[in-house]
Amino acid sequence: MSANVLQVVSILGALLILAPFAAAQFGRLTPASVAYQALNLLGSGTLAAIALHDRQVGFLLLEGTWAVVSLWGLLKVLRRNAPPGRP
């Protein structure tokens, strides 16, 4: 993948993390929402993949952890919002 494409994808990944954070700060979105958690997971997963591609271990640790924690948060929100009687 070309360096320019990686830069564009990196920017999109960062925006997927920053947009819900800003929305939460302005009271437009809550961290306990599916949208917040899903956007964080997509953004951090994207950045983790790029860090892996570029062999940036520190960045991979940060974004990989962020993705795992976001996945855990998303699953928690989805379980809480599941109809009664479902596991």
Biopython code that builds the backbone (N, CA, C, O; Angstrom):
import numpy as np
from Bio.PDB.StructureBuilder import StructureBuilder

atoms = [
    (1, "MET", "N", (0.847, -1.177, 0.000)),
    (1, "MET", "CA", (0.000, 0.000, 0.000)),
    (1, "MET", "C", (0.890, 1.237, 0.000)),
    (1, "MET", "O", (1.900, 1.272, 0.703)),
    (2, "SER", "N", (0.529, 2.245, -0.774)),
    (2, "SER", "CA", (1.376, 3.435, -0.874)),
    (2, "SER", "C", (1.304, 4.271, 0.405)),
    (2, "SER", "O", (0.346, 4.192, 1.174)),
    (3, "ALA", "N", (2.334, 5.060, 0.600)),
    (3, "ALA", "CA", (2.401, 5.919, 1.787)),
    (3, "ALA", "C", (1.241, 6.907, 1.817)),
    (3, "ALA", "O", (0.714, 7.203, 2.890)),
    (4, "ASN", "N", (0.835, 7.420, 0.663)),
    (4, "ASN", "CA", (-0.280, 8.374, 0.622)),
    (4, "ASN", "C", (-1.590, 7.722, 1.045)),
    (4, "ASN", "O", (-2.377, 8.319, 1.778)),
    (5, "VAL", "N", (-1.820, 6.508, 0.587)),
    (5, "VAL", "CA", (-3.041, 5.781, 0.966)),
    (5, "VAL", "C", (-3.033, 5.511, 2.465)),
    (5, "VAL", "O", (-4.059, 5.674, 3.126)),
    (6, "LEU", "N", (-1.895, 5.104, 3.007)),
    (6, "LEU", "CA", (-1.794, 4.854, 4.444)),
    (6, "LEU", "C", (-2.071, 6.125, 5.250)),
    (6, "LEU", "O", (-2.707, 6.075, 6.302)),
    (7, "GLN", "N", (-1.590, 7.253, 4.749)),
    (7, "GLN", "CA", (-1.852, 8.519, 5.443)),
    (7, "GLN", "C", (-3.345, 8.854, 5.457)),
    (7, "GLN", "O", (-3.878, 9.278, 6.482)),
    (8, "VAL", "N", (-4.008, 8.666, 4.336)),
    (8, "VAL", "CA", (-5.449, 8.947, 4.253)),
    (8, "VAL", "C", (-6.217, 8.009, 5.183)),
    (8, "VAL", "O", (-7.107, 8.447, 5.912)),
    (9, "VAL", "N", (-5.876, 6.733, 5.157)),
    (9, "VAL", "CA", (-6.547, 5.760, 6.022)),
    (9, "VAL", "C", (-6.277, 6.089, 7.493)),
    (9, "VAL", "O", (-7.175, 5.969, 8.326)),
    (10, "SER", "N", (-5.058, 6.499, 7.817)),
    (10, "SER", "CA", (-4.718, 6.897, 9.188)),
    (10, "SER", "C", (-5.561, 8.077, 9.645)),
    (10, "SER", "O", (-6.057, 8.090, 10.771)),
    (11, "ILE", "N", (-5.721, 9.054, 8.788)),
    (11, "ILE", "CA", (-6.525, 10.232, 9.129)),
    (11, "ILE", "C", (-7.980, 9.827, 9.353)),
    (11, "ILE", "O", (-8.619, 10.295, 10.296)),
    (12, "LEU", "N", (-8.504, 8.958, 8.485)),
    (12, "LEU", "CA", (-9.879, 8.489, 8.661)),
    (12, "LEU", "C", (-10.028, 7.724, 9.971)),
    (12, "LEU", "O", (-11.019, 7.898, 10.681)),
    (13, "GLY", "N", (-9.055, 6.879, 10.295)),
    (13, "GLY", "CA", (-9.087, 6.148, 11.561)),
    (13, "GLY", "C", (-9.082, 7.084, 12.755)),
    (13, "GLY", "O", (-9.830, 6.891, 13.713)),
    (14, "ALA", "N", (-8.233, 8.099, 12.691)),
    (14, "ALA", "CA", (-8.174, 9.072, 13.784)),
    (14, "ALA", "C", (-9.493, 9.826, 13.910)),
    (14, "ALA", "O", (-9.965, 10.069, 15.021)),
    (15, "LEU", "N", (-10.087, 10.195, 12.784)),
    (15, "LEU", "CA", (-11.376, 10.902, 12.824)),
    (15, "LEU", "C", (-12.482, 10.034, 13.406)),
    (15, "LEU", "O", (-13.387, 10.538, 14.071)),
    (16, "LEU", "N", (-12.412, 8.724, 13.157)),
    (16, "LEU", "CA", (-13.409, 7.812, 13.726)),
    (16, "LEU", "C", (-13.306, 7.740, 15.246)),
    (16, "LEU", "O", (-14.288, 7.418, 15.915)),
    (17, "ILE", "N", (-12.151, 8.029, 15.788)),
    (17, "ILE", "CA", (-11.982, 8.076, 17.246)),
    (17, "ILE", "C", (-12.323, 9.467, 17.780)),
    (17, "ILE", "O", (-12.996, 9.598, 18.802)),
    (18, "LEU", "N", (-11.859, 10.493, 17.088)),
    (18, "LEU", "CA", (-12.034, 11.858, 17.577)),
    (18, "LEU", "C", (-13.478, 12.358, 17.480)),
    (18, "LEU", "O", (-13.924, 13.120, 18.337)),
    (19, "ALA", "N", (-14.203, 11.941, 16.455)),
    (19, "ALA", "CA", (-15.574, 12.425, 16.281)),
    (19, "ALA", "C", (-16.483, 12.031, 17.446)),
    (19, "ALA", "O", (-17.179, 12.896, 17.978)),
    (20, "PRO", "N", (-16.507, 10.757, 17.867)),
    (20, "PRO", "CA", (-17.365, 10.441, 19.009)),
    (20, "PRO", "C", (-16.870, 11.066, 20.311)),
    (20, "PRO", "O", (-17.673, 11.402, 21.181)),
    (21, "PHE", "N", (-15.561, 11.221, 20.449)),
    (21, "PHE", "CA", (-15.029, 11.880, 21.645)),
    (21, "PHE", "C", (-15.521, 13.323, 21.714)),
    (21, "PHE", "O", (-15.994, 13.774, 22.758)),
    (22, "ALA", "N", (-15.410, 14.037, 20.612)),
    (22, "ALA", "CA", (-15.893, 15.426, 20.578)),
    (22, "ALA", "C", (-17.403, 15.477, 20.795)),
    (22, "ALA", "O", (-17.898, 16.340, 21.520)),
    (23, "ALA", "N", (-18.133, 14.560, 20.172)),
    (23, "ALA", "CA", (-19.587, 14.530, 20.338)),
    (23, "ALA", "C", (-19.961, 14.294, 21.800)),
    (23, "ALA", "O", (-20.925, 14.876, 22.298)),
    (24, "ALA", "N", (-19.210, 13.452, 22.480)),
    (24, "ALA", "CA", (-19.468, 13.206, 23.908)),
    (24, "ALA", "C", (-19.170, 14.459, 24.729)),
    (24, "ALA", "O", (-19.904, 14.777, 25.665)),
    (25, "GLN", "N", (-18.103, 15.166, 24.383)),
    (25, "GLN", "CA", (-17.745, 16.377, 25.123)),
    (25, "GLN", "C", (-18.804, 17.468, 24.973)),
    (25, "GLN", "O", (-19.010, 18.273, 25.881)),
    (26, "PHE", "N", (-19.467, 17.487, 23.826)),
    (26, "PHE", "CA", (-20.500, 18.493, 23.566)),
    (26, "PHE", "C", (-21.901, 17.987, 23.897)),
    (26, "PHE", "O", (-22.889, 18.650, 23.582)),
    (27, "GLY", "N", (-21.994, 16.817, 24.531)),
    (27, "GLY", "CA", (-23.265, 16.293, 24.970)),
    (27, "GLY", "C", (-24.139, 15.723, 23.865)),
    (27, "GLY", "O", (-25.345, 15.564, 24.054)),
    (28, "ARG", "N", (-23.557, 15.416, 22.725)),
    (28, "ARG", "CA", (-24.315, 14.879, 21.583)),
    (28, "ARG", "C", (-24.324, 13.353, 21.550)),
    (28, "ARG", "O", (-25.145, 12.750, 20.859)),
    (29, "LEU", "N", (-23.420, 12.734, 22.290)),
    (29, "LEU", "CA", (-23.274, 11.287, 22.266)),
    (29, "LEU", "C", (-22.781, 10.852, 23.632)),
    (29, "LEU", "O", (-22.001, 11.561, 24.267)),
    (30, "THR", "N", (-23.222, 9.714, 24.080)),
    (30, "THR", "CA", (-22.757, 9.196, 25.361)),
    (30, "THR", "C", (-21.801, 8.024, 25.134)),
    (30, "THR", "O", (-22.003, 7.230, 24.215)),
    (31, "PRO", "N", (-20.772, 7.912, 25.957)),
    (31, "PRO", "CA", (-19.866, 6.779, 25.819)),
    (31, "PRO", "C", (-20.566, 5.427, 26.016)),
    (31, "PRO", "O", (-20.022, 4.392, 25.631)),
    (32, "ALA", "N", (-21.738, 5.426, 26.598)),
    (32, "ALA", "CA", (-22.494, 4.189, 26.805)),
    (32, "ALA", "C", (-23.377, 3.853, 25.605)),
    (32, "ALA", "O", (-24.282, 3.027, 25.720)),
    (33, "SER", "N", (-23.127, 4.477, 24.461)),
    (33, "SER", "CA", (-23.935, 4.208, 23.267)),
    (33, "SER", "C", (-23.199, 3.274, 22.314)),
    (33, "SER", "O", (-21.970, 3.205, 22.307)),
    (34, "VAL", "N", (-23.979, 2.558, 21.513)),
    (34, "VAL", "CA", (-23.404, 1.668, 20.506)),
    (34, "VAL", "C", (-22.557, 2.475, 19.515)),
    (34, "VAL", "O", (-21.460, 2.055, 19.148)),
    (35, "ALA", "N", (-23.066, 3.628, 19.087)),
    (35, "ALA", "CA", (-22.349, 4.440, 18.099)),
    (35, "ALA", "C", (-20.962, 4.845, 18.610)),
    (35, "ALA", "O", (-19.977, 4.730, 17.881)),
    (36, "TYR", "N", (-20.881, 5.310, 19.839)),
    (36, "TYR", "CA", (-19.607, 5.733, 20.420)),
    (36, "TYR", "C", (-18.611, 4.574, 20.433)),
    (36, "TYR", "O", (-17.475, 4.714, 19.979)),
    (37, "GLN", "N", (-19.047, 3.437, 20.954)),
    (37, "GLN", "CA", (-18.161, 2.287, 21.076)),
    (37, "GLN", "C", (-17.772, 1.723, 19.707)),
    (37, "GLN", "O", (-16.620, 1.347, 19.492)),
    (38, "ALA", "N", (-18.732, 1.666, 18.788)),
    (38, "ALA", "CA", (-18.455, 1.119, 17.458)),
    (38, "ALA", "C", (-17.476, 2.005, 16.686)),
    (38, "ALA", "O", (-16.565, 1.500, 16.030)),
    (39, "LEU", "N", (-17.661, 3.312, 16.763)),
    (39, "LEU", "CA", (-16.743, 4.217, 16.067)),
    (39, "LEU", "C", (-15.337, 4.127, 16.645)),
    (39, "LEU", "O", (-14.355, 4.150, 15.902)),
    (40, "ASN", "N", (-15.234, 4.023, 17.969)),
    (40, "ASN", "CA", (-13.921, 3.850, 18.595)),
    (40, "ASN", "C", (-13.275, 2.546, 18.162)),
    (40, "ASN", "O", (-12.072, 2.503, 17.904)),
    (41, "LEU", "N", (-14.067, 1.482, 18.080)),
    (41, "LEU", "CA", (-13.533, 0.193, 17.644)),
    (41, "LEU", "C", (-13.051, 0.257, 16.198)),
    (41, "LEU", "O", (-11.965, -0.231, 15.887)),
    (42, "LEU", "N", (-13.836, 0.846, 15.325)),
    (42, "LEU", "CA", (-13.433, 0.958, 13.914)),
    (42, "LEU", "C", (-12.182, 1.816, 13.755)),
    (42, "LEU", "O", (-11.260, 1.452, 13.026)),
    (43, "GLY", "N", (-12.156, 2.949, 14.434)),
    (43, "GLY", "CA", (-11.003, 3.843, 14.323)),
    (43, "GLY", "C", (-9.736, 3.238, 14.894)),
    (43, "GLY", "O", (-8.683, 3.279, 14.257)),
    (44, "SER", "N", (-9.828, 2.674, 16.094)),
    (44, "SER", "CA", (-8.635, 2.098, 16.719)),
    (44, "SER", "C", (-8.190, 0.833, 15.994)),
    (44, "SER", "O", (-6.993, 0.562, 15.897)),
    (45, "GLY", "N", (-9.138, 0.064, 15.489)),
    (45, "GLY", "CA", (-8.778, -1.121, 14.710)),
    (45, "GLY", "C", (-8.041, -0.750, 13.434)),
    (45, "GLY", "O", (-7.068, -1.401, 13.050)),
    (46, "THR", "N", (-8.514, 0.301, 12.784)),
    (46, "THR", "CA", (-7.857, 0.797, 11.572)),
    (46, "THR", "C", (-6.430, 1.249, 11.874)),
    (46, "THR", "O", (-5.489, 0.890, 11.167)),
    (47, "LEU", "N", (-6.287, 2.035, 12.925)),
    (47, "LEU", "CA", (-4.952, 2.526, 13.280)),
    (47, "LEU", "C", (-4.041, 1.396, 13.758)),
    (47, "LEU", "O", (-2.835, 1.429, 13.514)),
    (48, "ALA", "N", (-4.605, 0.401, 14.435)),
    (48, "ALA", "CA", (-3.802, -0.749, 14.871)),
    (48, "ALA", "C", (-3.294, -1.527, 13.655)),
    (48, "ALA", "O", (-2.146, -1.972, 13.635)),
    (49, "ALA", "N", (-4.145, -1.690, 12.649)),
    (49, "ALA", "CA", (-3.730, -2.401, 11.431)),
    (49, "ALA", "C", (-2.598, -1.658, 10.729)),
    (49, "ALA", "O", (-1.653, -2.276, 10.239)),
    (50, "ILE", "N", (-2.693, -0.351, 10.683)),
    (50, "ILE", "CA", (-1.630, 0.437, 10.052)),
    (50, "ILE", "C", (-0.350, 0.351, 10.876)),
    (50, "ILE", "O", (0.741, 0.247, 10.316)),
    (51, "ALA", "N", (-0.473, 0.393, 12.197)),
    (51, "ALA", "CA", (0.706, 0.262, 13.056)),
    (51, "ALA", "C", (1.370, -1.094, 12.860)),
    (51, "ALA", "O", (2.597, -1.193, 12.840)),
    (52, "LEU", "N", (0.562, -2.136, 12.714)),
    (52, "LEU", "CA", (1.108, -3.465, 12.460)),
    (52, "LEU", "C", (1.831, -3.492, 11.113)),
    (52, "LEU", "O", (2.935, -4.024, 11.004)),
    (53, "HIS", "N", (1.206, -2.922, 10.103)),
    (53, "HIS", "CA", (1.809, -2.855, 8.762)),
    (53, "HIS", "C", (3.152, -2.137, 8.796)),
    (53, "HIS", "O", (4.109, -2.561, 8.147)),
    (54, "ASP", "N", (3.217, -1.050, 9.554)),
    (54, "ASP", "CA", (4.437, -0.237, 9.628)),
    (54, "ASP", "C", (5.407, -0.706, 10.721)),
    (54, "ASP", "O", (6.468, -0.112, 10.911)),
    (55, "ARG", "N", (5.042, -1.758, 11.424)),
    (55, "ARG", "CA", (5.861, -2.306, 12.511)),
    (55, "ARG", "C", (6.174, -1.257, 13.581)),
    (55, "ARG", "O", (7.308, -1.145, 14.048)),
    (56, "GLN", "N", (5.161, -0.503, 13.953)),
    (56, "GLN", "CA", (5.280, 0.503, 15.005)),
    (56, "GLN", "C", (4.728, -0.096, 16.291)),
    (56, "GLN", "O", (3.534, 0.011, 16.570)),
    (57, "VAL", "N", (5.587, -0.717, 17.061)),
    (57, "VAL", "CA", (5.171, -1.509, 18.210)),
    (57, "VAL", "C", (4.457, -0.676, 19.269)),
    (57, "VAL", "O", (3.426, -1.103, 19.790)),
    (58, "GLY", "N", (4.971, 0.480, 19.592)),
    (58, "GLY", "CA", (4.333, 1.318, 20.607)),
    (58, "GLY", "C", (2.942, 1.759, 20.185)),
    (58, "GLY", "O", (2.005, 1.728, 20.983)),
    (59, "PHE", "N", (2.810, 2.167, 18.939)),
    (59, "PHE", "CA", (1.529, 2.596, 18.400)),
    (59, "PHE", "C", (0.567, 1.410, 18.314)),
    (59, "PHE", "O", (-0.631, 1.556, 18.556)),
    (60, "LEU", "N", (1.099, 0.237, 17.969)),
    (60, "LEU", "CA", (0.277, -0.968, 17.918)),
    (60, "LEU", "C", (-0.235, -1.328, 19.310)),
    (60, "LEU", "O", (-1.392, -1.720, 19.465)),
    (61, "LEU", "N", (0.615, -1.199, 20.315)),
    (61, "LEU", "CA", (0.190, -1.456, 21.692)),
    (61, "LEU", "C", (-0.940, -0.515, 22.091)),
    (61, "LEU", "O", (-1.944, -0.953, 22.652)),
    (62, "LEU", "N", (-0.783, 0.762, 21.808)),
    (62, "LEU", "CA", (-1.803, 1.755, 22.143)),
    (62, "LEU", "C", (-3.115, 1.464, 21.423)),
    (62, "LEU", "O", (-4.159, 1.332, 22.061)),
    (63, "GLU", "N", (-3.064, 1.366, 20.116)),
    (63, "GLU", "CA", (-4.290, 1.210, 19.333)),
    (63, "GLU", "C", (-4.887, -0.184, 19.463)),
    (63, "GLU", "O", (-6.108, -0.335, 19.433)),
    (64, "GLY", "N", (-4.051, -1.201, 19.606)),
    (64, "GLY", "CA", (-4.563, -2.551, 19.821)),
    (64, "GLY", "C", (-5.310, -2.650, 21.137)),
    (64, "GLY", "O", (-6.379, -3.255, 21.208)),
    (65, "THR", "N", (-4.749, -2.058, 22.178)),
    (65, "THR", "CA", (-5.425, -2.032, 23.478)),
    (65, "THR", "C", (-6.713, -1.238, 23.383)),
    (65, "THR", "O", (-7.741, -1.656, 23.917)),
    (66, "TRP", "N", (-6.669, -0.101, 22.713)),
    (66, "TRP", "CA", (-7.852, 0.733, 22.535)),
    (66, "TRP", "C", (-8.953, -0.066, 21.824)),
    (66, "TRP", "O", (-10.122, 0.019, 22.198)),
    (67, "ALA", "N", (-8.581, -0.829, 20.812)),
    (67, "ALA", "CA", (-9.554, -1.629, 20.069)),
    (67, "ALA", "C", (-10.160, -2.723, 20.947)),
    (67, "ALA", "O", (-11.371, -2.944, 20.910)),
    (68, "VAL", "N", (-9.336, -3.404, 21.731)),
    (68, "VAL", "CA", (-9.839, -4.467, 22.613)),
    (68, "VAL", "C", (-10.787, -3.881, 23.658)),
    (68, "VAL", "O", (-11.854, -4.441, 23.909)),
    (69, "VAL", "N", (-10.409, -2.771, 24.262)),
    (69, "VAL", "CA", (-11.263, -2.137, 25.264)),
    (69, "VAL", "C", (-12.558, -1.631, 24.621)),
    (69, "VAL", "O", (-13.625, -1.735, 25.226)),
    (70, "SER", "N", (-12.478, -1.091, 23.417)),
    (70, "SER", "CA", (-13.675, -0.634, 22.707)),
    (70, "SER", "C", (-14.594, -1.802, 22.372)),
    (70, "SER", "O", (-15.815, -1.678, 22.466)),
    (71, "LEU", "N", (-14.013, -2.934, 21.983)),
    (71, "LEU", "CA", (-14.819, -4.127, 21.707)),
    (71, "LEU", "C", (-15.526, -4.586, 22.967)),
    (71, "LEU", "O", (-16.708, -4.927, 22.929)),
    (72, "TRP", "N", (-14.820, -4.598, 24.073)),
    (72, "TRP", "CA", (-15.421, -4.970, 25.358)),
    (72, "TRP", "C", (-16.565, -4.012, 25.695)),
    (72, "TRP", "O", (-17.637, -4.451, 26.112)),
    (73, "GLY", "N", (-16.344, -2.705, 25.517)),
    (73, "GLY", "CA", (-17.389, -1.714, 25.780)),
    (73, "GLY", "C", (-18.585, -1.888, 24.866)),
    (73, "GLY", "O", (-19.728, -1.763, 25.307)),
    (74, "LEU", "N", (-18.335, -2.174, 23.598)),
    (74, "LEU", "CA", (-19.426, -2.379, 22.649)),
    (74, "LEU", "C", (-20.251, -3.602, 23.031)),
    (74, "LEU", "O", (-21.481, -3.553, 23.014)),
    (75, "LEU", "N", (-19.580, -4.693, 23.373)),
    (75, "LEU", "CA", (-20.306, -5.898, 23.787)),
    (75, "LEU", "C", (-21.122, -5.650, 25.053)),
    (75, "LEU", "O", (-22.238, -6.153, 25.188)),
    (76, "LYS", "N", (-20.569, -4.885, 25.963)),
    (76, "LYS", "CA", (-21.279, -4.545, 27.198)),
    (76, "LYS", "C", (-22.545, -3.742, 26.883)),
    (76, "LYS", "O", (-23.607, -4.025, 27.437)),
    (77, "VAL", "N", (-22.444, -2.764, 26.016)),
    (77, "VAL", "CA", (-23.600, -1.951, 25.630)),
    (77, "VAL", "C", (-24.632, -2.813, 24.909)),
    (77, "VAL", "O", (-25.828, -2.706, 25.176)),
    (78, "LEU", "N", (-24.174, -3.662, 24.004)),
    (78, "LEU", "CA", (-25.105, -4.518, 23.271)),
    (78, "LEU", "C", (-25.831, -5.488, 24.198)),
    (78, "LEU", "O", (-27.025, -5.734, 24.025)),
    (79, "ARG", "N", (-25.119, -6.043, 25.183)),
    (79, "ARG", "CA", (-25.765, -6.948, 26.145)),
    (79, "ARG", "C", (-26.797, -6.202, 26.984)),
    (79, "ARG", "O", (-27.878, -6.722, 27.262)),
    (80, "ARG", "N", (-26.459, -4.990, 27.382)),
    (80, "ARG", "CA", (-27.377, -4.188, 28.184)),
    (80, "ARG", "C", (-28.638, -3.830, 27.399)),
    (80, "ARG", "O", (-29.727, -3.751, 27.965)),
    (81, "ASN", "N", (-28.483, -3.615, 26.098)),
    (81, "ASN", "CA", (-29.614, -3.225, 25.253)),
    (81, "ASN", "C", (-30.375, -4.414, 24.678)),
    (81, "ASN", "O", (-31.384, -4.232, 23.999)),
    (82, "ALA", "N", (-29.897, -5.642, 24.946)),
    (82, "ALA", "CA", (-30.566, -6.830, 24.406)),
    (82, "ALA", "C", (-31.938, -6.990, 25.054)),
    (82, "ALA", "O", (-32.107, -6.692, 26.236)),
    (83, "PRO", "N", (-32.923, -7.462, 24.278)),
    (83, "PRO", "CA", (-34.248, -7.702, 24.848)),
    (83, "PRO", "C", (-34.173, -8.719, 25.989)),
    (83, "PRO", "O", (-33.311, -9.597, 25.977)),
    (84, "PRO", "N", (-35.068, -8.608, 26.973)),
    (84, "PRO", "CA", (-35.067, -9.571, 28.083)),
    (84, "PRO", "C", (-35.248, -11.004, 27.576)),
    (84, "PRO", "O", (-35.946, -11.244, 26.591)),
    (85, "GLY", "N", (-34.609, -11.944, 28.263)),
    (85, "GLY", "CA", (-34.717, -13.331, 27.899)),
    (85, "GLY", "C", (-33.615, -13.794, 26.959)),
    (85, "GLY", "O", (-33.493, -14.990, 26.693)),
    (86, "ARG", "N", (-32.808, -12.861, 26.451)),
    (86, "ARG", "CA", (-31.685, -13.227, 25.586)),
    (86, "ARG", "C", (-30.412, -13.144, 26.393)),
    (86, "ARG", "O", (-30.272, -12.258, 27.236)),
    (87, "PRO", "N", (-29.476, -14.052, 26.152)),
    (87, "PRO", "CA", (-28.200, -14.048, 26.913)),
    (87, "PRO", "C", (-27.340, -12.857, 26.615)),
    (87, "PRO", "O", (-26.252, -12.726, 27.176)),
]
sb = StructureBuilder()
sb.init_structure("model")
sb.init_model(0)
sb.init_chain("A")
sb.init_seg("    ")
for serial, (resi, resn, name, xyz) in enumerate(atoms, 1):
    if name == "N":
        sb.init_residue(resn, " ", resi, " ")
    sb.init_atom(name, np.array(xyz, "f"), 0.0, 1.0, " ", f" {name:<3s}", serial, name[0])
structure = sb.get_structure()
